[in-house]
């Protein structure tokens, strides 16, 4: 569900972690009421400072995505947005799969495809500063 954040992206680690949790909720991988890993175990698993995980969890609580229960842990909020975004995500999957298939056929490796997508999403490939 949650993968090790990439410090080379230039995006703070806690923000990457927050986006991963939101993505897991939006795609249905995490559902309202479900418990997330504890701060220390997750920090150890991702090889990061536990304060970073704690900051991400606190920010997600502030945004209403998580509920932090003292002594019990972090849980996906009942108010966390899910169905509409999950439907959009599922609808986008065939387009993404088709694009990846075409890029592989053109000789690009999975890592090159991944970097290309990340650069495009970050706006690195936009000409003249125009963003999406």
C-alpha positions as semicolon CSV with decimal commas, in nm:
position;residue;x (nm);y (nm);z (nm)
1;X;0,000;0,000;0,000
2;X;0,262;0,258;0,104
3;X;0,597;0,254;-0,070
4;X;0,921;0,420;0,031
5;X;0,912;0,790;-0,067
6;X;1,173;0,916;-0,311
7;X;1,388;1,203;-0,174
8;X;1,515;1,276;-0,527
9;X;1,171;1,402;-0,635
10;X;1,225;1,735;-0,461
11;X;0,892;1,696;-0,277
12;X;0,906;1,677;0,104
13;X;0,887;1,317;0,227
14;X;0,588;1,384;0,454
15;X;0,393;1,524;0,156
16;X;0,475;1,215;-0,052
17;X;0,353;0,997;0,233
18;X;0,032;1,201;0,262
19;X;-0,033;1,165;-0,111
20;X;0,019;0,789;-0,093
21;X;-0,235;0,756;0,189
22;X;-0,486;0,974;0,001
23;X;-0,429;0,771;-0,314
24;X;-0,486;0,445;-0,125
25;X;-0,817;0,584;0,005
26;X;-0,923;0,718;-0,336
27;X;-0,856;0,386;-0,506
28;X;-1,029;0,184;-0,235
29;X;-0,710;0,016;-0,107
30;X;-0,789;0,181;0,230
31;X;-1,149;0,212;0,344
32;X;-1,316;0,429;0,609
33;X;-1,256;0,289;0,956
34;X;-0,949;0,091;0,850
35;X;-0,641;0,123;1,070
36;X;-0,310;0,244;0,927
37;X;0,026;0,110;1,044
38;X;0,162;0,264;1,363
39;X;0,406;0,553;1,336
40;X;0,718;0,366;1,451
41;X;0,657;0,045;1,255
42;X;0,584;0,241;0,937
43;X;0,891;0,462;0,986
44;X;1,106;0,153;1,030
45;X;0,953;-0,018;0,726
46;X;1,008;0,291;0,507
47;X;1,348;0,367;0,665
48;X;1,258;0,720;0,770
49;X;1,233;0,930;1,081
50;X;0,923;0,859;1,290
51;X;0,869;1,237;1,324
52;X;0,814;1,251;0,947
53;X;0,543;0,986;0,964
54;X;0,388;1,160;1,266
55;X;0,382;1,492;1,078
56;X;0,210;1,330;0,778
57;X;-0,049;1,164;1,004
58;X;-0,115;1,494;1,189
59;X;-0,161;1,682;0,861
60;X;-0,394;1,411;0,730
61;X;-0,594;1,439;1,053
62;X;-0,611;1,818;1,011
63;X;-0,745;1,765;0,658
64;X;-1,009;1,522;0,787
65;X;-0,860;1,222;0,608
66;X;-0,750;1,037;0,923
67;X;-0,869;1,012;1,280
68;X;-0,591;0,981;1,538
69;X;-0,710;0,798;1,847
70;X;-0,478;0,830;2,146
71;X;-0,343;0,488;2,234
72;X;-0,528;0,316;1,948
73;X;-0,362;0,452;1,635
74;X;-0,456;0,616;1,307
75;X;-0,775;0,526;1,122
76;X;-0,923;0,633;0,789
77;X;-1,192;0,890;0,861
78;X;-1,551;0,808;0,782
79;X;-1,556;1,138;0,592
80;X;-1,262;1,045;0,367
81;X;-1,354;1,094;0,002
82;X;-1,364;0,773;-0,190
83;X;-1,625;0,662;-0,443
84;X;-1,621;0,935;-0,710
85;X;-1,243;0,951;-0,728
86;X;-1,219;0,571;-0,726
87;X;-1,450;0,561;-1,028
88;X;-1,236;0,816;-1,211
89;X;-0,924;0,619;-1,123
90;X;-1,070;0,294;-1,256
91;X;-1,177;0,475;-1,572
92;X;-0,825;0,609;-1,628
93;X;-0,655;0,271;-1,589
94;X;-0,719;0,147;-1,946
95;X;-0,574;0,470;-2,089
96;X;-0,265;0,443;-1,868
97;X;-0,222;0,073;-1,955
98;X;-0,249;0,149;-2,326
99;X;0,002;0,433;-2,303
100;X;0,251;0,217;-2,111
101;X;0,211;-0,063;-2,365
102;X;0,290;0,179;-2,650
103;X;0,591;0,323;-2,466
104;X;0,729;-0,025;-2,397
105;X;0,679;-0,113;-2,764
106;X;0,885;0,195;-2,856
107;X;1,173;0,055;-2,650
108;X;1,146;0,249;-2,325
109;X;1,220;0,064;-2,000
110;X;0,976;0,074;-1,709
111;X;1,213;0,308;-1,523
112;X;1,228;0,545;-1,823
113;X;0,849;0,540;-1,848
114;X;0,818;0,611;-1,474
115;X;1,063;0,902;-1,497
116;X;0,877;1,038;-1,799
117;X;0,544;1,030;-1,614
118;X;0,697;1,189;-1,302
119;X;0,861;1,464;-1,509
120;X;0,536;1,536;-1,690
121;X;0,336;1,548;-1,366
122;X;0,597;1,777;-1,210
123;X;0,574;2,009;-1,510
124;X;0,942;1,962;-1,598
125;X;0,865;1,897;-1,965
126;X;0,634;2,198;-2,007
127;X;0,762;2,461;-2,248
128;X;0,748;2,827;-2,155
129;X;0,641;2,762;-1,796
130;X;0,291;2,651;-1,892
131;X;0,161;2,400;-1,638
132;X;-0,132;2,165;-1,626
